[in-house]
């Protein structure tokens, strides 16, 4: 029962106090109650862990998509222009997914470096 009350208190405290203050107070309370042995605590911890893993996987996949898109855009531009000046390649490496997608979608309409600049 104490642990349930503690959990409720922590949730509501988050509405009123800064995270650092809450963290300090509840660290002390956890030490007193040994919450890590609680099934409720373990359940909440595991759910948080699962969400963290899911978020990490999602970010990794997003980064992988962006890297693949970037590589494909650079490969096509090198083939189209034979030589792509280093400043252009460096700029392309900094573009977000949307800008890279725009270049890819319009690769056949981009016929000069000055036209490419419109997408950079």
ABEGO torsion letter per residue (X at the ends): XAAAAAAAAAAAAAAABBAAAAAAAAAAAAAAAGAAABAAAAAAAAAAAAAAAAAAAAAAAAAAAAAAAAAAAAAAAAAAAGBBBAAAAAAAAABBAAAAAAAAAAAAABABAAAAAAAX
